[in-house]
Amino acid sequence: MTVTRFAPSPTGYLHIGGLRTALFSWLTAQHNKGEFLLRIEDTDMARNSETAKDAILKAFEWVGMSNDGEVVYQSKRFDLYKKYIDQLLEEGKAYKCYMSKEELATLREEQMAKKERTRYDGRYRDFNGTPPEGVDPVIRIKAPQEGMITFEDGVKGTINIAASEVDDFVIARADGAPTYNFVVAIDDALMGLTDVIRGDDHLYNTPKQIVVYNALGFKLPNFYHVAMINNEQGKKLSKRDGATDVMDYKTLGYLPEALLNFLVRLGWSHGDQEIFSIEEMIALFDPKNINKSSSNYNLDKLLWLNAHYIKNKANSELAELLKPFGVDIAEHDKLEMLLDATKERGKTLVELSDQINLILSAPTAYDEKSSKKAFKGEAKEILGDFITLLKGWEKTLHLPSDYHEVMEKIVADKEIGFGKIGMPLRVSLMGSMTGSGMDEIMAILGVDETVSRIEKAIATIA
């Protein structure tokens, strides 16, 4: 059975790069009817944040990527890690290193002066003497000293690292706290991981983890190291570019399905297809098809996808989604008409809520430039005659097409261009030259509110 995982550290928010990695792992498990596990790597007690941990879990809940089984917390597994440290010491595969910080600093200075790579020189690897006083030892694992550390990467192909590149690294600090590469290897093995999908910033952690796997006799999983997401200029993604808290995307009015569709295309493709439902992603995704090269974040693409999902979402669902944005239209008698008139114009829920408020809130002022252009010449007389027509036709006015007939009637009767009624009417109803179709807006407002707004506008025309 395929088993994948996502293992964030609760020292900050979950950003979109992390969510993409989690998505690739989740899709791999779903595609193979396997398990997707969630592990919180909270061994850094000084930097852990309960708020950050909760934010990570909320982000997963929002996008609908549920994990299997209970969440695993590394902070609750210290006794387990100590058992394996003791085992390696007993088997002679790890040892106590009494090198002081001063000694290590001196060694590094000497190596740098010789233009050598800074690394531990193994001086306590086979130490049998009397331990120096006053030094709490760290525990180092015995890494291979010759040959190659080789593994197959599902994205990058065969990776060969010379054993000389991996020194006897620390697996437990002087206070007994286990280190990152040690606990990750143990947890991945004991949790039954078959496929480890992660960012390629972890690529050079993998040889160290393989050393741990081999020392403890664990079976290696399949590794996939995913290239980073860059900004539109091909540089490292920053907060300004979009590397922000996943939950900020919710606040900005993005739909989770749009965000997931956007992320799956950052580093993976299926022909020329751009729009994928969750079901299609699960059916088609294979980590072996992840691109080797970095992908570029494109806000326009995300907005385009979000607009697509808003446009195709049921109006009843949209009404619920709009409530956190200050728009409660669930009981509005013109709900369907209101959303049909506006959802083509909103790329985000924020924009959609603005479009709805533009219609439902009578203008308190008129845009100076728009009113100057619209309220000139015969505008006052035309608007007055339009009110007369509306009142005369009131009992037959229900749909946008009905109101459109009234507009056509005044254009024909007065032998004017459509703009002669369209412009002053729009500014009267909306306050500026913006918004949905006039016939749709009037059908939503009804005759009484439409007349009220026009009368208010007429009163301002000199």
C-alpha positions in Angstrom: 0.0 0.0 0.0 1.2 3.5 -0.9 1.8 5.7 2.2 2.8 9.3 1.9 3.1 12.2 4.4 3.4 15.8 5.0 5.6 16.9 7.9 5.6 20.7 8.6 7.4 22.4 11.5 5.0 24.5 13.6 7.3 27.5 13.7 5.4 29.6 11.2 2.4 29.5 8.9 1.8 27.0 6.1 2.8 28.8 2.8 1.8 27.8 -0.7 5.1 26.0 -1.4 4.4 23.7 1.6 0.8 23.2 0.5 1.9 22.2 -3.0 4.2 19.6 -1.5 1.4 18.3 0.7 -1.0 18.3 -2.3 1.4 16.1 -4.4 1.8 13.7 -1.5 -2.0 13.6 -0.9 -2.8 13.0 -4.5 -0.2 10.2 -4.7 -1.9 8.5 -1.8 -5.4 9.1 -3.1 -4.5 7.9 -6.7 -3.2 4.6 -5.2 -5.9 4.2 -2.6 -3.3 4.5 0.0 -2.8 6.6 3.1 -1.7 10.2 3.6 -0.2 10.9 7.0 0.4 14.2 8.8 3.3 14.6 11.2 4.1 17.8 13.1 7.8 18.2 13.5 7.8 20.0 16.8 11.1 19.1 18.3 12.4 22.7 18.4 10.7 23.6 21.7 12.1 27.1 21.7 10.5 28.0 18.3 7.3 26.0 18.3 4.1 27.9 18.2 0.7 26.6 19.1 -0.8 29.2 16.9 1.3 28.1 13.9 0.3 24.5 14.5 -3.4 25.4 14.6 -3.0 27.4 11.4 -1.5 24.5 9.6 -4.4 22.2 10.7 -6.9 24.9 9.7 -5.3 25.2 6.3 -5.7 21.5 5.7 -9.3 21.6 6.8 -10.0 24.6 4.5 -8.7 22.9 1.3 -10.2 19.6 2.2 -7.1 17.5 2.3 -7.8 15.2 5.2 -5.1 13.0 6.6 -5.5 9.4 7.6 -5.1 8.3 11.2 -4.1 10.6 14.0 -1.6 13.4 13.6 1.8 12.4 14.8 3.8 14.8 17.0 7.5 14.3 17.2 7.6 16.0 20.7 5.8 13.0 22.1 8.3 10.5 20.7 11.5 11.5 22.5 11.6 8.2 24.4 11.4 6.3 21.1 14.3 8.3 19.6 16.4 7.7 22.7 15.9 3.9 22.3 17.3 4.0 18.8 20.2 6.2 19.9 21.1 3.8 22.6 20.8 0.9 20.2 23.3 2.5 17.8 25.7 3.2 20.6 25.5 -0.4 21.8 26.1 -1.7 18.3 29.1 0.5 17.8 27.3 2.4 14.9 27.3 5.7 16.8 29.7 7.2 19.4 30.1 10.0 21.9 32.0 12.9 20.7 33.6 15.2 23.3 34.8 17.8 21.0 34.2 21.2 22.6 32.7 24.2 20.7 36.2 25.9 20.8 37.8 22.8 19.3 35.2 22.7 16.5 35.6 26.4 15.8 39.4 26.1 15.6 39.1 23.1 13.2 36.7 25.0 10.9 39.1 28.0 10.8 42.0 25.7 9.8 39.9 24.0 7.1 38.8 27.4 5.7 42.4 28.7 5.7 43.3 25.6 3.6 40.2 26.2 1.4 38.9 22.8 2.5 35.2 22.0 3.0 34.4 22.5 6.7 33.5 19.2 8.3 34.0 17.2 11.4 37.3 15.2 11.2 36.2 12.0 13.1 38.7 12.5 15.9 36.4 10.7 18.5 35.2 8.0 16.1 37.3 5.3 17.6 38.1 7.0 20.9 38.8 4.6 23.8 40.6 7.0 26.2 39.4 8.9 29.3 36.7 11.5 28.4 37.8 15.1 29.0 36.2 16.7 32.0 33.5 19.4 31.7 32.3 18.4 28.2 28.8 17.0 27.7 29.2 14.8 24.6 27.1 14.8 21.5 26.2 11.6 19.8 27.5 11.1 16.2 26.6 8.3 13.8 29.3 6.5 11.9 28.9 7.4 8.2 30.5 5.4 5.5 34.1 6.6 4.8 34.4 5.4 1.2 32.3 4.7 -1.8 29.1 6.3 -2.9 25.7 6.9 -1.4 23.3 6.3 -4.2 19.6 6.6 -4.5 16.9 6.9 -7.2 15.0 10.1 -7.2 11.6 9.9 -8.9 12.0 13.5 -10.2 15.8 14.0 -10.7 16.9 10.4 -11.6 19.9 8.7 -10.1 21.7 10.7 -7.4 25.3 9.8 -6.4 26.9 11.4 -3.4 30.5 10.6 -2.5 30.6 9.1 1.0 33.4 11.6 1.8 30.8 14.4 1.5 28.9 13.1 4.5 30.7 13.3 7.8 29.9 11.6 11.1 26.9 14.0 11.8 25.3 14.6 15.1 22.2 12.6 15.9 21.8 13.8 19.5 22.9 17.1 21.0 24.7 17.4 24.3 21.3 17.8 26.1 20.1 14.6 24.6 17.8 16.2 22.1 17.7 14.2 18.8 18.5 16.1 15.5 16.3 16.6 12.5 17.8 14.1 10.0 17.8 11.3 12.7 14.2 11.7 13.8 12.9 12.2 10.2 14.4 8.9 9.1 13.1 7.0 12.1 9.6 8.4 11.8 9.4 7.9 8.0 10.4 4.3 8.5 8.2 3.5 11.5 5.2 5.2 9.9 5.6 2.9 6.9 6.3 5.6 4.3 6.6 4.2 0.9 7.0 7.5 -0.9 8.6 10.7 0.4 7.7 13.7 -1.6 9.3 17.0 -0.5 11.0 20.2 -1.8 14.4 19.8 -3.3 15.9 22.0 -0.5 15.9 18.6 1.3 17.9 16.8 -1.4 21.2 16.9 0.5 19.5 15.8 3.7 18.6 12.5 2.0 22.1 11.0 2.1 22.3 11.6 5.8 18.9 10.0 6.3 20.0 7.0 4.2 22.9 6.6 6.6 20.4 6.3 9.4 18.1 4.0 7.5 21.0 1.6 6.8 22.4 1.7 10.3 19.0 0.7 11.7 18.2 -1.8 9.0 15.2 0.1 7.7 13.9 -0.2 4.1 14.3 2.9 2.0 11.2 4.7 0.7 10.9 6.1 -2.8 12.2 9.7 -2.8 10.8 12.6 -5.0 12.4 16.0 -4.6 10.3 18.7 -6.1 11.8 21.9 -7.6 11.0 25.2 -6.0 8.3 27.7 -7.0 9.8 30.9 -8.2 8.2 34.3 -8.7 7.3 35.6 -12.2 10.9 36.9 -12.7 12.3 33.4 -11.9 13.7 34.4 -8.5 12.9 33.0 -5.1 9.2 33.5 -4.2 8.7 36.1 -1.5 5.7 37.2 0.6 5.1 40.0 -1.8 4.9 37.5 -4.7 2.5 35.2 -2.9 4.5 33.1 -0.5 2.2 33.9 2.3 0.0 32.1 4.8 -2.4 29.7 3.0 -5.3 31.1 5.1 -4.5 34.6 3.7 -5.8 33.3 0.3 -9.1 32.5 2.0 -9.2 36.1 3.4 -8.5 37.4 -0.1 -11.5 35.6 -1.5 -10.0 32.6 -3.2 -11.8 29.3 -3.4 -9.8 26.2 -2.2 -10.5 24.3 -5.4 -9.0 27.1 -7.4 -5.9 27.3 -5.2 -5.4 23.5 -5.5 -5.9 23.5 -9.2 -3.4 26.4 -9.5 -0.8 24.5 -7.3 -1.1 21.2 -9.1 -0.1 22.9 -12.3 3.1 24.4 -10.7 5.4 21.5 -11.6 3.0 18.9 -13.0 0.9 18.8 -16.2 -1.4 16.5 -18.2 -1.2 17.5 -21.8 -2.5 21.1 -22.3 -5.3 20.7 -19.7 -5.5 23.7 -17.3 -8.7 23.1 -15.3 -8.8 20.0 -13.1 -11.4 18.9 -10.6 -10.2 17.2 -7.5 -11.4 13.9 -9.0 -9.4 14.4 -12.2 -6.3 15.3 -10.2 -6.6 12.1 -8.2 -7.2 10.0 -11.3 -4.3 11.5 -13.3 -1.6 12.4 -10.9 1.6 10.4 -10.9 4.7 11.8 -9.0 6.9 10.4 -11.7 5.5 13.1 -14.0 6.6 16.0 -11.8 8.7 18.4 -13.8 12.4 18.6 -13.0 12.6 22.4 -13.5 11.3 25.1 -11.2 7.8 26.6 -11.9 6.8 30.2 -11.8 4.0 31.7 -9.7 1.6 33.6 -11.9 -1.1 35.7 -10.1 -3.1 36.3 -13.3 -3.4 32.5 -13.8 -4.6 32.1 -10.2 -7.2 34.9 -10.7 -8.4 33.3 -13.9 -8.9 29.9 -12.3 -10.6 31.5 -9.3 -13.0 33.4 -11.6 -13.8 30.1 -13.4 -14.7 28.3 -10.1 -16.8 31.3 -8.9 -18.7 31.4 -12.2 -19.4 27.7 -12.1 -20.3 27.4 -8.4 -24.0 27.0 -7.5 -25.5 30.3 -6.3 -26.7 28.7 -3.0 -23.1 27.8 -2.2 -21.8 31.2 -3.2 -24.3 32.9 -0.9 -22.9 31.0 2.0 -19.3 31.7 1.0 -20.0 35.4 0.8 -21.2 35.7 4.4 -17.7 36.2 5.9 -17.2 39.0 3.4 -20.1 41.0 4.8 -22.7 40.0 2.2 -25.7 38.0 3.5 -28.1 37.4 0.6 -29.1 33.8 1.4 -32.7 34.9 2.0 -32.8 37.6 -0.7 -35.8 37.1 -3.0 -33.6 37.9 -6.1 -30.7 35.7 -5.0 -30.3 33.9 -8.4 -30.7 37.0 -10.4 -28.3 38.9 -8.2 -25.5 36.4 -8.5 -26.1 35.7 -12.2 -25.6 39.4 -12.7 -22.4 39.7 -10.7 -20.4 36.5 -10.6 -19.1 37.0 -14.1 -17.5 40.2 -12.8 -15.8 39.0 -9.6 -12.5 37.2 -9.8 -12.4 36.8 -6.0 -15.1 36.6 -3.4 -13.9 40.1 -2.3 -14.6 41.5 -5.8 -17.9 39.6 -6.0 -19.1 41.0 -2.6 -18.1 44.5 -3.9 -20.1 44.1 -7.0 -23.2 42.9 -5.0 -22.9 45.8 -2.6 -22.7 48.2 -5.5 -26.1 47.1 -6.6 -27.8 46.7 -3.1 -26.4 50.0 -1.6 -27.9 53.1 -3.0 -25.2 55.6 -4.0 -24.5 58.4 -1.4 -22.6 60.4 -3.9 -21.9 60.5 -7.7 -18.5 60.1 -9.3 -17.7 63.6 -10.4 -16.2 62.7 -13.8 -19.0 60.2 -14.6 -21.9 62.5 -13.5 -20.4 65.4 -15.5 -20.5 63.3 -18.6 -23.8 61.5 -17.9 -26.0 64.3 -16.5 -25.6 66.9 -19.3 -28.0 68.1 -22.0 -31.4 66.3 -21.9 -30.4 63.8 -19.2 -32.8 65.3 -16.7 -35.8 65.2 -19.1 -34.9 61.7 -20.4 -34.7 60.3 -16.8 -38.0 61.9 -15.9 -39.7 60.3 -18.9 -38.1 57.0 -18.1 -39.7 57.1 -14.6 -43.1 57.7 -16.2 -42.6 54.7 -18.4 -41.5 52.5 -15.5 -44.5 53.4 -13.4 -46.8 52.8 -16.4 -45.3 49.4 -17.1 -44.8 48.4 -13.4 -47.1 45.4 -13.3 -45.3 43.8 -16.3 -41.8 44.3 -15.1 -40.2 41.2 -13.6 -37.2 40.0 -15.6 -34.2 41.9 -17.0 -35.7 41.5 -20.5 -38.8 43.4 -19.4 -36.7 46.3 -18.2 -34.7 46.2 -21.4 -38.0 46.7 -23.4 -38.6 49.9 -21.4 -35.1 51.1 -22.3 -35.8 50.3 -26.0 -39.2 52.1 -25.8 -37.7 55.4 -24.6 -34.9 55.2 -27.2 -37.5 54.7 -29.9 -40.0 57.3 -28.6 -37.3 60.0 -28.2 -35.3 59.0 -31.2 -32.0 58.9 -29.2 -29.0 56.7 -29.0 -28.9 54.0 -26.3 -26.2 55.9 -24.5 -28.5 58.8 -23.9 -30.5 56.8 -21.4 -27.8 54.2 -20.5 -25.2 56.6 -19.1 -27.4 58.8 -16.9 -29.4 55.7 -15.8 -26.2 53.9 -14.7 -24.8 56.8 -12.8 -28.2 57.3 -11.1 -28.4 53.7 -10.0 -24.7 52.9 -9.3 -23.1 56.3 -8.6 -20.5 55.8 -11.4 -20.0 54.2 -14.8 -19.6 50.7 -13.3 -21.4 47.5 -12.6 -23.6 44.9 -14.3 -26.1 45.3 -17.1 -28.7 48.0 -16.5 -31.7 45.7 -17.2 -30.3 43.2 -14.6 -29.7 45.8 -12.0 -33.3 47.2 -12.4 -34.8 43.7 -12.2 -32.9 43.1 -9.0 -33.9 46.5 -7.4 -37.5 46.5 -8.6 -39.5 49.5 -9.8 -39.8 51.3 -6.5 -36.1 51.3 -5.6 -35.1 52.1 -9.3 -37.4 55.1 -9.4 -36.3 56.3 -5.9 -32.6 56.3 -7.0 -33.4 58.1 -10.3 -35.4 60.7 -8.5 -32.6 61.3 -6.1 -30.2 61.7 -9.1 -32.6 64.1 -10.9 -32.6 66.3 -7.8 -28.9 66.8 -8.1 -28.9 67.8 -11.8 -28.8 71.6 -12.2 
